Amino acid sequence: MNYNYRYRLHPSDALEDLLVWTVDTCRQVYNHFLHRLNRIDDASAYSEQKRLPDLKEWWDDLKDVHSKVLQKVVQRLYDNLSTLRSRKENGYHVGTLNWKSPSEYRSFTYSQSGFKLKNTSGRARLWLSKLGEIPITFHRDLPDDAEIKTVTVKQEPTGKWYAILGVETPDDPPEKPENPERFVGIDVGILKYAHDTDGTAVESPDLSDERERLESAQRDLSRKEHGSANWEKQRRIVAKRHDDLKRKRRDFLHKLSNYYATEYDLVAMEDLDAKGLVELPGNSRNRAGAAWGTFLWMLEYKCEREGTHFVAVDPAGTTKECASCGVETEKPLWVREHSCPACGFEADRDANAAWNILSRGMKQLGAGRPESTPVETAFPTDTDSVSAKRVVEAGSPTLKREPAGER
């Protein structure tokens, strides 16, 4: 299996200048081959990579950049082109590839060679060819028998440097159970981020303080003269506020998705068009801040890693449909209770949707699903509302109870 691990780098001032120079040189190489791409119809990544040795004869700076790094720059260009063509084939209106400015190109990648991780005597260092050794905060060990395949060095808008290690392990993911015994359906929202079929409702994280600090920093930035030293200083503060907001949100999503992936054999969730929902009028900021697409992605790859069935179902009608009899009832957003006029079944609006999601997920899974269905299972009468703070502090929606004498 393939994993990515992200670690903080701590380069010296001299090394940081060299890293900045390397990134900018790679950016210029990217723009050079983009210019060639716009003039040559039959060019390919492989044919253009073969031109790099000749290019070094008159472009002396390239001799100070590792060959694999330069090859990955060309590959990056053609990967971007492939993505653009794919989106066009899927009906999206796309333009053309543009030249990269310094603010748009912030990373370079070593592939297969040119790097070595040294972790001795508690002092971890990352050796990079043509650059040297850089201290690294090795806060998490790599999996056993993991082999590092790629190293991407990236500078964030905050000015901090990170190394993303792409590793490969020989172990295959665990086999998924043929007959799942622990299954859950998850309905996501804004006030209650996740409401599942076990009766747990997880509140959305309160990031209002972080948003206020970001807005205040943005107002200060707008008053600075663009391009001045004070403007650059304030720009980094704004980037730091963005980073705080992103980091806390992703921490919450990582822990919540990990809980569902490890605690259940089958997880069903709505296959939401997150981008389309954000583009709808009204309340778009809260929908964007919910990051449902990121949560769906995290849940999918973690279920694959843990050997858990993951099913993304069609979200259409999950709120209207009665989980007991299947009759659809129109419900405005302000109506928070489901009351079926046909069978009399009553439940929380989100709990009813979660059971419909689980029912559809089990049908999609097909063979091997449990004989009982959500309709035949007793619905939970109470909802355990869990704050986002508990998820972040405990790492899951459930907290281990402490003995009375230790509280």
C-alpha positions as CSV (number, residue, x, y, z in Angstrom):
1,M,0.0,0.0,0.0
2,N,1.0,3.6,-0.6
3,Y,1.0,6.3,2.1
4,N,2.1,9.9,2.4
5,Y,3.6,11.2,5.6
6,R,4.2,14.9,6.2
7,Y,7.0,16.2,8.4
8,R,8.2,19.7,9.3
9,L,11.6,20.8,8.1
10,H,13.9,23.2,9.9
11,P,16.5,24.4,7.3
12,S,19.2,26.9,8.3
13,D,19.1,30.4,6.6
14,A,21.7,29.3,4.1
15,L,19.8,26.1,3.3
16,E,16.5,28.0,3.1
17,D,18.0,30.3,0.5
18,L,19.1,27.2,-1.5
19,L,15.6,25.6,-1.2
20,V,14.0,28.8,-2.5
21,W,16.5,28.9,-5.4
22,T,15.7,25.3,-6.2
23,V,12.0,25.9,-6.2
24,D,12.3,28.9,-8.5
25,T,14.6,27.1,-10.9
26,C,12.1,24.3,-11.1
27,R,9.4,26.8,-11.8
28,Q,11.4,28.3,-14.7
29,V,12.0,24.8,-16.1
30,Y,8.2,24.2,-15.9
31,N,7.5,27.4,-17.8
32,H,10.2,26.6,-20.4
33,F,8.7,23.3,-21.3
34,L,5.2,24.8,-21.2
35,H,6.4,27.2,-23.9
36,R,7.6,24.3,-25.9
37,L,4.4,22.4,-25.4
38,N,2.4,25.4,-26.9
39,R,4.6,25.2,-30.0
40,I,5.0,21.5,-30.5
41,D,2.0,19.2,-31.1
42,D,3.7,15.7,-30.8
43,A,5.7,16.3,-27.6
44,S,5.4,13.8,-24.7
45,A,6.7,13.7,-21.2
46,Y,9.3,11.0,-22.1
47,S,10.6,12.8,-25.2
48,E,10.9,16.1,-23.3
49,Q,12.7,14.5,-20.4
50,K,15.3,13.3,-22.9
51,R,16.1,16.9,-23.7
52,L,17.2,17.8,-20.2
53,P,20.9,16.7,-20.6
54,D,21.2,19.0,-23.7
55,L,19.4,21.8,-21.9
56,K,22.1,21.7,-19.1
57,E,24.8,22.5,-21.6
58,W,23.6,26.1,-22.0
59,W,21.5,26.4,-18.8
60,D,24.3,26.1,-16.2
61,D,22.0,26.5,-13.2
62,L,20.4,23.1,-14.0
63,K,23.6,21.3,-13.1
64,D,22.9,22.2,-9.4
65,V,19.5,20.5,-9.4
66,H,19.2,16.7,-9.1
67,S,18.3,15.0,-12.4
68,K,15.3,13.2,-10.9
69,V,13.9,16.6,-9.7
70,L,14.1,18.0,-13.2
71,Q,12.4,14.9,-14.6
72,K,9.5,15.3,-12.2
73,V,9.1,18.9,-13.2
74,V,8.4,17.8,-16.8
75,Q,6.2,15.0,-15.6
76,R,4.3,17.5,-13.5
77,L,3.5,19.6,-16.5
78,Y,2.2,16.7,-18.5
79,D,0.2,15.4,-15.5
80,N,-1.5,18.8,-15.3
81,L,-2.2,18.6,-19.1
82,S,-3.7,15.1,-18.6
83,T,-6.0,16.4,-15.8
84,L,-7.1,19.3,-18.0
85,R,-8.0,17.0,-20.9
86,S,-9.9,14.6,-18.5
87,R,-12.0,17.4,-17.1
88,K,-12.8,18.7,-20.6
89,E,-13.9,15.2,-21.7
90,N,-16.2,15.1,-18.6
91,G,-18.0,18.2,-19.8
92,Y,-16.2,20.9,-17.8
93,H,-15.3,24.2,-19.4
94,V,-11.6,24.5,-19.1
95,G,-9.0,26.9,-20.4
96,T,-5.3,26.3,-21.0
97,L,-2.3,25.8,-18.8
98,N,-0.7,29.1,-17.7
99,W,2.8,30.0,-16.7
100,K,3.5,29.6,-13.0
101,S,4.3,32.6,-10.9
102,P,6.5,32.3,-7.8
103,S,3.4,32.3,-5.6
104,E,1.9,29.4,-7.6
105,Y,4.9,27.1,-7.7
106,R,6.1,26.1,-4.2
107,S,7.5,22.5,-4.3
108,F,9.8,20.0,-6.0
109,T,10.0,16.2,-5.8
110,Y,12.7,13.6,-5.6
111,S,11.8,10.2,-7.1
112,Q,13.5,6.9,-6.4
113,S,16.9,8.4,-5.6
114,G,18.7,11.5,-4.4
115,F,17.4,11.4,-0.8
116,K,18.1,9.6,2.5
117,L,16.4,9.7,5.9
118,K,18.8,9.6,8.8
119,N,17.2,9.0,12.2
120,T,19.9,8.3,14.7
121,S,20.3,9.1,18.4
122,G,16.9,10.9,18.3
123,R,18.0,13.4,15.8
124,A,16.3,13.0,12.4
125,R,17.8,14.6,9.3
126,L,16.8,14.4,5.7
127,W,19.7,14.3,3.2
128,L,18.8,15.7,-0.2
129,S,21.2,15.5,-3.2
130,K,22.6,18.9,-4.2
131,L,21.2,20.5,-1.1
132,G,22.6,18.7,2.0
133,E,21.1,17.6,5.4
134,I,18.0,19.3,6.8
135,P,16.8,18.8,10.4
136,I,13.3,17.2,10.4
137,T,10.7,16.9,13.1
138,F,10.1,13.1,12.9
139,H,7.0,13.1,15.0
140,R,5.6,9.8,13.6
141,D,7.5,6.6,12.7
142,L,7.0,5.1,9.3
143,P,5.3,1.7,9.0
144,D,7.5,-1.4,9.4
145,D,9.1,-2.5,6.1
146,A,8.1,0.8,4.5
147,E,10.2,1.9,1.5
148,I,10.4,5.6,0.7
149,K,9.7,6.1,-3.0
150,T,9.3,9.9,-3.2
151,V,10.2,13.0,-1.2
152,T,8.4,16.3,-1.9
153,V,9.8,19.4,-0.4
154,K,7.2,22.2,-0.1
155,Q,7.1,25.7,1.3
156,E,3.7,26.8,2.6
157,P,2.4,30.4,2.3
158,T,3.3,30.8,6.0
159,G,7.0,30.3,5.1
160,K,7.3,27.0,6.8
161,W,8.9,24.1,5.0
162,Y,7.6,20.5,4.9
163,A,8.7,17.2,3.5
164,I,6.0,14.8,2.2
165,L,7.4,11.2,2.2
166,G,5.7,8.9,-0.2
167,V,6.2,5.4,1.1
168,E,5.2,1.9,-0.1
169,T,4.6,-1.1,2.1
170,P,4.7,-4.7,1.0
171,D,1.5,-5.6,3.0
172,D,-1.8,-5.7,1.2
173,P,-4.8,-4.0,2.9
174,P,-6.8,-6.3,5.3
175,E,-9.5,-8.4,3.7
176,K,-13.0,-7.0,4.1
177,P,-15.5,-9.2,6.0
178,E,-17.9,-11.1,3.8
179,N,-20.7,-10.6,6.4
180,P,-20.4,-7.2,8.1
181,E,-21.7,-7.3,11.7
182,R,-21.0,-3.7,12.7
183,F,-22.5,-1.3,10.3
184,V,-23.3,2.4,10.3
185,G,-24.9,5.0,8.1
186,I,-23.8,8.7,8.4
187,D,-25.8,11.8,7.5
188,V,-23.7,15.0,7.5
189,G,-24.9,18.5,8.1
190,I,-23.8,21.9,9.4
191,L,-25.0,22.3,13.0
192,K,-24.7,18.5,13.6
193,Y,-21.7,17.5,11.5
194,A,-22.4,13.8,11.6
195,H,-25.6,11.9,12.7
196,D,-25.2,8.2,12.6
197,T,-27.5,5.2,12.9
198,D,-26.2,4.3,16.4
199,G,-27.8,7.5,17.7
200,T,-24.6,9.6,18.0
201,A,-24.8,13.2,16.8
202,V,-21.4,15.0,16.5
203,E,-21.5,18.7,16.6
204,S,-19.5,20.8,14.1
205,P,-16.3,22.3,15.4
206,D,-16.6,25.8,16.6
207,L,-14.0,27.8,14.6
208,S,-15.6,31.2,15.1
209,D,-12.6,32.6,17.0
210,E,-10.2,31.5,14.2
211,R,-12.5,33.1,11.6
212,E,-12.6,36.4,13.5
213,R,-8.8,36.4,13.8
214,L,-8.5,35.7,10.0
215,E,-10.9,38.4,9.1
216,S,-9.1,40.9,11.3
217,A,-5.8,40.0,9.8
218,Q,-7.3,40.4,6.3
219,R,-8.6,43.9,7.1
220,D,-5.1,44.9,8.3
221,L,-3.6,43.5,5.1
222,S,-5.9,45.6,2.9
223,R,-4.6,48.7,4.5
224,K,-0.9,48.0,3.7
225,E,0.8,49.1,0.5
226,H,0.9,46.1,-1.8
227,G,4.4,44.7,-2.2
228,S,5.9,46.7,0.7
229,A,7.8,45.0,3.6
230,N,4.8,45.6,6.0
231,W,2.5,44.1,3.4
232,E,4.6,41.0,3.1
233,K,4.8,40.7,6.9
234,Q,1.0,41.0,7.2
235,R,0.5,38.5,4.3
236,R,2.3,35.9,6.3
237,I,0.1,36.6,9.3
238,V,-3.0,36.1,7.1
239,A,-1.4,32.8,5.8
240,K,-0.8,31.7,9.4
241,R,-4.5,32.4,10.3
242,H,-5.6,30.4,7.2
243,D,-3.3,27.6,8.3
244,D,-4.7,27.5,11.9
245,L,-8.2,27.2,10.5
246,K,-7.3,24.5,8.1
247,R,-5.2,22.5,10.6
248,K,-7.9,22.4,13.3
249,R,-10.6,21.5,10.8
250,R,-8.5,18.6,9.3
251,D,-7.6,17.4,12.8
252,F,-11.3,17.1,13.6
253,L,-12.0,15.3,10.2
254,H,-9.0,12.9,10.6
255,K,-10.1,11.8,14.1
256,L,-13.8,11.4,13.2
257,S,-13.1,9.5,10.0
258,N,-10.6,7.3,11.7
259,Y,-13.2,6.4,14.4
260,Y,-15.8,5.2,11.9
261,A,-13.2,3.3,9.8
262,T,-11.9,1.4,12.8
263,E,-15.1,0.8,14.8
264,Y,-17.3,-0.6,12.0
265,D,-17.2,-3.3,9.3
266,L,-19.5,-1.3,6.9
267,V,-19.7,2.5,6.6
268,A,-22.3,4.2,4.3
269,M,-22.3,7.9,3.6
270,E,-23.9,10.2,1.1
271,D,-21.9,10.8,-2.2
272,L,-22.3,14.6,-1.9
273,D,-21.3,17.0,-4.7
274,A,-19.5,19.2,-2.3
275,K,-18.4,21.7,-5.0
276,G,-21.9,22.0,-6.4
277,L,-23.4,22.6,-2.9
278,V,-20.9,25.4,-2.2
279,E,-22.0,27.1,-5.5
280,L,-25.6,27.2,-4.4
281,P,-26.9,30.6,-3.1
282,G,-27.1,31.2,0.6
283,N,-25.0,29.9,3.5
284,S,-22.2,28.9,1.1
285,R,-19.4,29.8,3.6
286,N,-20.7,27.3,6.2
287,R,-21.1,24.6,3.5
288,A,-17.5,25.3,2.3
289,G,-16.2,25.2,5.9
290,A,-17.9,21.9,6.5
291,A,-15.5,20.3,4.0
292,W,-17.8,17.3,3.3
293,G,-15.8,16.3,0.3
294,T,-12.6,16.1,2.4
295,F,-14.4,14.0,5.0
296,L,-15.7,11.7,2.3
297,W,-12.2,11.2,0.8
298,M,-10.6,10.6,4.3
299,L,-13.3,8.1,5.2
300,E,-12.9,6.2,1.9
301,Y,-9.1,5.7,2.1
302,K,-9.1,4.9,5.8
303,C,-11.8,2.3,5.3
304,E,-9.7,0.8,2.6
305,R,-6.7,0.8,4.9
306,E,-8.5,-0.8,7.8
307,G,-10.4,-3.4,5.7
308,T,-13.8,-1.8,6.2
309,H,-16.5,-1.7,3.5
310,F,-17.2,1.8,2.4
311,V,-20.2,2.7,0.3
312,A,-21.1,6.2,-1.1
313,V,-24.8,6.3,-1.9
314,D,-27.0,8.6,-3.9
315,P,-28.1,11.4,-1.4
316,A,-31.3,12.2,-3.4
317,G,-34.4,11.8,-1.2
318,T,-32.7,10.4,1.9
319,T,-34.3,13.1,4.1
320,K,-37.8,12.9,2.5
321,E,-38.1,9.1,2.5
322,C,-39.4,7.4,5.6
323,A,-36.9,4.8,6.8
324,S,-39.8,2.6,8.1
325,C,-42.2,2.4,5.1
326,G,-40.4,4.3,2.3
327,V,-43.1,7.0,1.7
328,E,-41.7,10.4,0.8
329,T,-42.7,13.5,2.7
330,E,-41.7,17.0,1.9
331,K,-39.8,18.6,4.8
332,P,-38.5,22.2,4.8
333,L,-35.1,22.8,6.3
334,W,-36.5,24.2,9.5
335,V,-38.5,21.0,10.3
336,R,-36.1,18.9,12.4
337,E,-38.4,16.0,13.1
338,H,-39.5,13.3,10.8
339,S,-43.2,12.2,11.2
340,C,-44.5,9.8,8.5
341,P,-48.2,10.4,7.7
342,A,-48.4,6.8,6.3
343,C,-47.0,4.6,9.1
344,G,-46.7,7.1,11.9
345,F,-43.0,6.5,12.4
346,E,-41.3,9.5,14.2
347,A,-37.6,10.2,14.5
348,D,-35.1,12.9,14.3
349,R,-34.8,14.2,10.8
350,D,-31.1,13.4,10.5
351,A,-31.4,10.0,12.2
352,N,-34.1,9.1,9.6
353,A,-31.8,10.1,6.8
354,A,-28.9,8.1,8.3
355,W,-31.0,5.0,8.3
356,N,-32.0,5.5,4.7
357,I,-28.3,6.0,3.8
358,L,-27.4,2.7,5.6
359,S,-30.2,0.9,3.9
360,R,-29.1,2.1,0.4
361,G,-25.5,1.2,1.3
362,M,-26.3,-2.3,2.3
363,K,-28.3,-2.8,-1.0
364,Q,-25.3,-1.5,-3.0
365,L,-23.0,-3.8,-1.2
366,G,-25.1,-6.8,-2.4
367,A,-23.8,-10.2,-1.4
368,G,-22.7,-10.6,2.2
369,R,-24.8,-8.0,3.8
370,P,-26.6,-8.8,7.1
371,E,-30.0,-10.4,6.9
372,S,-31.6,-7.7,9.0
373,T,-32.2,-4.3,7.5
374,P,-32.4,-0.9,9.2
375,V,-36.2,-1.1,8.9
376,E,-36.2,-4.4,10.9
377,T,-33.9,-3.0,13.5
378,A,-35.1,-1.1,16.5
379,F,-34.4,2.6,16.1
380,P,-32.5,4.4,18.9
381,T,-34.9,6.4,21.0
382,D,-32.2,8.8,22.3
383,T,-29.5,10.7,20.6
384,D,-26.1,11.1,22.2
385,S,-24.9,14.6,21.2
386,V,-21.1,14.8,21.2
387,S,-19.3,18.1,20.9
388,A,-16.5,18.5,18.4
389,K,-14.1,19.3,21.3
390,R,-14.6,15.8,22.6
391,V,-13.7,14.3,19.2
392,V,-10.5,16.4,19.0
393,E,-9.4,15.7,22.6
394,A,-10.3,12.0,22.8
395,G,-9.7,11.1,19.2
396,S,-13.2,9.7,18.7
397,P,-16.8,10.5,19.5
398,T,-16.7,8.1,22.5
399,L,-14.8,8.8,25.7
400,K,-13.4,6.2,28.0
401,R,-15.0,6.4,31.5
402,E,-12.5,7.0,34.3
403,P,-12.8,5.3,37.6
404,A,-14.6,7.4,40.2
405,G,-11.4,7.9,42.3
406,E,-9.4,9.2,39.3
407,R,-11.8,12.0,38.2
